[in-house]
Amino acid sequence: MAKILIVDNDPIVRRCHTELLALLIPEHEFPTASDGQEASELIAAGDIGYVVTDLDMPRKNGLQLTTWVRQRFPWVVVIMLQVI
């Protein structure tokens, strides 16, 4: 089963997204990353089917991450959120 990667530089937001999704779809795993660079490494390692990412992050932001994913892993679904 594909993992759903949660990417956000705010640890509280990461935890909230993870806990909410775990309640809705408990059969999935939810690895987390604190920025786009860390997320890229996890995606390249494999088994990530979905990415829920923030837009504003250090090192590699959500738009850069999405572009990178589209070019290298076009089958991975990316959902970008902007928490305001």
Rosetta blueprint (number, residue, H / E / L):
1 M L
2 A L
3 K E
4 I E
5 L E
6 I E
7 V E
8 D L
9 N L
10 D L
11 P H
12 I H
13 V H
14 R H
15 R H
16 C H
17 H H
18 T H
19 E H
20 L H
21 L H
22 A H
23 L H
24 L H
25 I L
26 P L
27 E L
28 H L
29 E L
30 F L
31 P L
32 T E
33 A E
34 S L
35 D L
36 G H
37 Q H
38 E H
39 A H
40 S H
41 E H
42 L H
43 I H
44 A H
45 A H
46 G L
47 D L
48 I E
49 G E
50 Y E
51 V E
52 V E
53 T E
54 D E
55 L L
56 D L
57 M L
58 P L
59 R L
60 K L
61 N L
62 G H
63 L H
64 Q H
65 L H
66 T H
67 T H
68 W H
69 V H
70 R H
71 Q H
72 R H
73 F L
74 P L
75 W L
76 V L
77 V E
78 V E
79 I E
80 M E
81 L E
82 Q L
83 V L
84 I L
